[in-house]
Amino acid sequence: MMRHIFALFAVALILASCGESMERKAQNLVDEALVAYEAQDYSKAKLLLDSVKKSYRKAFKVRRQALRLQRDVELAEQSRSLEFYDTQLAALCAVRDSLLPQFILDKDSRYQDVGNYVIPSQEIKNNVGVSYLRATVDEKGAVKLSSFYRGKAIRHTTVRVSCGGEYAECSEPASKHTSKHLGATSERLDFVYGKDGGLMDFIATAKGTITVRLTGGTEYSYTLRAEDAAAVVKILELARAIQAIEEMKDSRAEAERHINFLIRSKQKYDVTGAEE
């Protein structure tokens, strides 16, 4: 009987010793994570805290400490990201603003939430009766190439640009418009950048004279004006700046949402002491 009691006592001691050892090892990791957090080495702190969660599932008291510290680490990390995004946004906005004097914003606030930037020489009012390609970028960074044709109806559905034996072509416009005035037909095709068969990239990089060929019911060709080719280059440059700003805004908004979630989670724990 006494031997059984001693055996049970020995087992209890061993289990207690293992428990204490587990808690101590977990605590050491949390302490190390705290040092990394205070040194702003957030990646290392998160790795150490993940180890506590994965390796010491029954060290409940220490795991609660780890969870509280993990919130602080993530909050500090997201706050640092927010500062980075603000710095980058300021730099990107400066680049965009340096380009904007070359453009006119075409926007009627009564009907449009988002306006379009256009080079002055490409405004429709400056090209009455002219067949040409016009590039625009809206305030959110969406780029469009429009083919304007004036004259006898050709019902064009395809635009091809060629130079030096090479070409780009697209027959899938995002929209089509046709109208008549005083016996003359006006046709317009709008192509979205990225779904334009490479028309804009071809124009932006071509070396030499570019020929534009419109095909549909019949065919019509003309030489692309140098100022229209230059407009495509400028529009794409502005578009890249605007798109970078929009992407940075999205990243910043995501960081802000994460910060707000962490703050609410921390406040909830401070009030209830409940872990999620």
Secondary structure, DSSP 8 states (H G I E B T S, - for coil): -HHHHHHHHHHHHHHHHHHHHHHHHHHHHHHHHHHHHHTT-HHHHHHHHHHHHHH-TT-HHHHHHHHHHHHHHHHHHHHHHHHHHHHHHHHHHHHHHHHGGG-EEE--TTT-SS-EEE-GGG-GGG-TT--EEEEEEETTS-EEEEEEEEES-----EEEEEETTEEEEE---SEEEEEEETTEEEEEEEEETTSSTTHHHHHHH--S--EEEEESSSEEEEE--HHHHHHHHHHHHHHHHHHHHHHHHHHHHHHHHHHHHHHHHHHHHHHH----
